[in-house]
Amino acid sequence: MIRVRYAPSPTGTLHIGGARTALFNYLFAKHHQGQFVLRVEDTDRARLVPGSEEGMIKGLRSLGITWDEGPDIDGEFGPYRVSERILRHQPAVKQLIDQGLAYRCYCTPEELDQERKRLAELKLPPRYSGKCRLRPSDDPIFQSDKPFVVRMKVPSEGETVVDDLIRGRVVFENRVLDDFVVQKSDRNPVYNFAVVLDDHDMAITHVIRGEEHLSNTPKQILIYKALNLPLPQFAHLPMILAPDGTKVSKRHGATSVEEYRDKGILPEALINYLLLLGWSAPNETEIMTLDQAAGWFDLDRVQHTSAIYDYKKLVWMNSQYMRTMSITSLIDYARPFIEARHLDISEGPSLSQTMELGRERAHTLEDLAEGLAFFYERPKTFDSQGVSKHFTEDGTPTRLRILAERLDQLRVWDHDHLVSVYDGEAQREGIKRAQLIHPTRLAVTGKTVGPGLFELLEVLGKKETVARLLDVATAIDEQRLVTKP
């Protein structure tokens, strides 16, 4: 059976790169009727962030990514935190030392730092000199209490080959791999060592991870071979880069799942977008559910080149989901954004009515909440360009009052009857209907753009529409309109 895993380090929030790695593992397992494991790589104790593990689990679940085994789901291959598996790692380190495949290194951090500086002056890449590897076995230091790390004895000749399911054959010359550390001085394993044992012990068949881990893979292969363990299959996903070719950072927009949520991006839209960062569906399909994606997903459709992050594309995709999802679900997602604006929705139109209109133009839940505001509170400021264009004519207040009077006389308040009022008044004045529509929109919403005016007025209601037109007419006369850019 195919078994894959996602192994995040709980040192921060769930980054979009990590979320995509988890997603691809999840879909690969689902496509092949395999199992997906979540394992927490908490070996770097100094960098652990309280609450990070819980936040990552919450973030993954919010995206619809679930797992068969993990810290919160017991399984036969647990425990699922690396820190709880130390007793398994330490005997394996001793085995390597006993077999002469690893050795204790007593070099101090100061000595290693001097070594790095010397190599830098010679414009050579940093690497360990092998000083302790060359110590004779009877060196008294081996009997001392001096702290030590354990290093692998990397062959100085030959090559280590990674047969990558995405990139093909990748060759690393052993001479460029120095004797890397497998166990720290506190007897905790380093990542490259722990991950090998844990993947083996958890029967992981495919290691699917980001391209940044490719340089670690030859080291891990050397450990697999030293311990006489079968190799899993490796697949390294393309990097996610910004449009300018640099690593995605906050200057390009949000970088974590939490930040996207706070900006009003739907989890369904975010997961759909992440799916397309480095993978393509048949027939160039763009909008799809996780179940649909699982039916199509395989590694042969993963691209070799870097995926380009495009925030505008994500926002467009978000708008598509907002327009097609059930109004009930949209209300649930939008409610925190409405509450953040302190809108009193207890009076006025129903949310289902206002959202049905607002979602046609909104791109995010933030946009949606902003676009709904005028339904529940009268505008306090008015678009300055709109005021200059639509409220400057001497007759504007009179025109607004006449419209208010005509609208107040309507017995049936619906789209068609509203249109008839504006058509009739435009004909009477000998002007285009737009010359009435634009000042009306600005008067009742404070904006120059938004949903169709007659649909908007139908939802806003007669009493409120008439009151706003009269208030603005008076404010224009008294020159007390407050404008904003």
HELIX and SHEET records of a PDB file:
HELIX    1   1 ILE A   16  HIS A   31  1                                  16    
HELIX    2   2 ARG A   45  ARG A   47  5                                   3    
HELIX    3   3 SER A   52  SER A   62  1                                  11    
HELIX    4   4 VAL A   82  ARG A   85  5                                   4    
HELIX    5   5 ILE A   86  ASP A   98  1                                  13    
HELIX    6   6 PRO A  109  GLU A  121  1                                  13    
HELIX    7   7 CYS A  132  LEU A  134  5                                   3    
HELIX    8   8 PRO A  140  GLN A  143  5                                   4    
HELIX    9   9 ASN A  174  VAL A  176  5                                   3    
HELIX   10  10 TYR A  191  ASP A  201  1                                  11    
HELIX   11  11 GLU A  211  ASN A  216  5                                   6    
HELIX   12  12 THR A  217  ALA A  226  1                                  10    
HELIX   13  13 LYS A  250  HIS A  252  5                                   3    
HELIX   14  14 VAL A  257  ASP A  262  1                                   6    
HELIX   15  15 PRO A  267  LEU A  275  1                                   9    
HELIX   16  16 PRO A  282  GLU A  284  5                                   3    
HELIX   17  17 LEU A  290  TRP A  296  1                                   7    
HELIX   18  18 LEU A  299  ARG A  301  5                                   3    
HELIX   19  19 TYR A  311  THR A  324  1                                  14    
HELIX   20  20 ILE A  327  ALA A  340  1                                  14    
HELIX   21  21 LEU A  351  GLY A  358  1                                   8    
HELIX   22  22 LEU A  365  TYR A  376  1                                  12    
HELIX   23  23 SER A  384  HIS A  390  1                                   7    
HELIX   24  24 THR A  396  ASP A  408  1                                  13    
HELIX   25  25 HIS A  415  GLU A  429  1                                  15    
HELIX   26  26 ALA A  434  THR A  445  1                                  12    
HELIX   27  27 LEU A  453  LEU A  460  1                                   8    
HELIX   28  28 LYS A  462  ASP A  477  1                                  16    
SHEET    1   A 2 ARG A   3  TYR A   6  0                                        
SHEET    2   A 2 GLN A  35  LEU A  38  1                                        
SHEET    1   B 3 ALA A 102  CYS A 105  0                                        
SHEET    2   B 3 VAL A 149  MET A 152 -1                                        
SHEET    3   B 3 VAL A 181  GLN A 183 -1                                        
SHEET    1   C 2 GLU A 159  ASP A 164  0                                        
SHEET    2   C 2 GLY A 168  GLU A 173 -1                                        
SHEET    1   D 2 HIS A 206  GLY A 210  0                                        
SHEET    2   D 2 GLN A 233  LEU A 237  1                                        
SHEET    1   E 2 ILE A 240  LEU A 241  0                                        
SHEET    2   E 2 ALA A 307  ILE A 308  1                                        
SHEET    1   F 2 PHE A 382  ASP A 383  0                                        
SHEET    2   F 2 THR A 483  LYS A 484  1                                        
END                                                                             
